[in-house]
Structures are given as structure tokens and as C-alpha cells.
């Protein structure tokens, strides 16, 4: 029976690497897969999923208006799919997460979604929020803070490398704009737990 999986982490935990390896495993066994990534992240080229260790693959694009169920159903009708992979899944909408549930339940195709759990302010993204609530299986991919502890937060950096707390929730960038931190260092650098009610 197909299931919806959410693989989440802070940045630099190897989400894209894991996705590409899993997709390769399906293809190696003669199965067809559909890969998706968010349309507005074109750092590695339009319609590309790329990892920091050099792996990459072409992918379909999604934006806030994409009906993932309709698209996957059409692809599946042309060529039976063994799995659907979604990179940058934190950028899905609530409706798109529901569409993933329909892909699993009505088309019986597993969906493996990979994404960040929280933004640079420690708040969940819309897609992550509903994936954490509704996915059949949750799996944390781990990375480390500069101190060696598990990093579970992402901090945004300015051009000088200082942690900042203002700006839009979505701002595409890599190691030049973000750093993964443990809770202790995230709180120390952002004042996250300095609310007077705590």
C-alpha cells in the first residue's frame, strides 16, 4: 500500500542527495518516477534538482497553482509510475499536500517529499506544517551545527555573515545566505527564546 513520506531537516543534511539516490534506485529496477521541484528556485538551472555533492536530475516544476494530482495522474496514465519525488516540499501549499494524499490513496503511488521543517524564524513553512500533520511516515535527516550538536534550525545571514531576523519567509539561497544551527546557538544568535512570556 502506497504512503506519503516526509523527509525533513535543516539545510545541508543531504535531502536532495537522498532524493536523487532513491529515485535512481527505482529507475535501476526498471520503474518510472516523476520528480518535482519548486519553479522559483533556479540556482542550478530551470527544472533541475541538484545536490551539493554533484548529483543532479531533470525535474518537473511546481508553483502555488500546480495541481499535482492532475499532473501525476496524467503522467501515470501515459506510463505507470512507481514513485513521485518532491524536492523543496516546504513550498507546497496545503491544497498540494492534500493532492499528494490523493496520489497515494487514489492512484496507489508512493510520494516521497523532502524539505525544510522550519524557516529562519523557527516557524514552519506551509507545506512542512501539513506534511508533518498528515504524512504517513516522518523521517528526520540529520546535519550538525558548528559545535557538533544536531542542527535543527536554519538562520539567515546578511552579506557580512551576521544572523538576521527580518525579511520575507522565502528567500532562495545556499551557504551564502543560511547556516544550520543547533537550538542553543540558534536561540543565542536570534533571541528566539527571549520572549518575556517564556
Secondary structure, 3 states (H helix, E strand, C coil): CCCEEEEEECCCCCHHHHHHHHHHHHHHCCCEEEEEEECCCCCCCCCEEECCCCCEEECEEECCCCCHHHHHHHHHHHCCEEEEEECCHHHCCHHHHHHHHHHHHHHCCEEEEEEECECCCCCECHHHHHHHHHCCEEEECCEECCCCCEECEEEEECCCCCEECCCCCCCCCCCCCEEEECHHHHHHHHCCCCCCCC
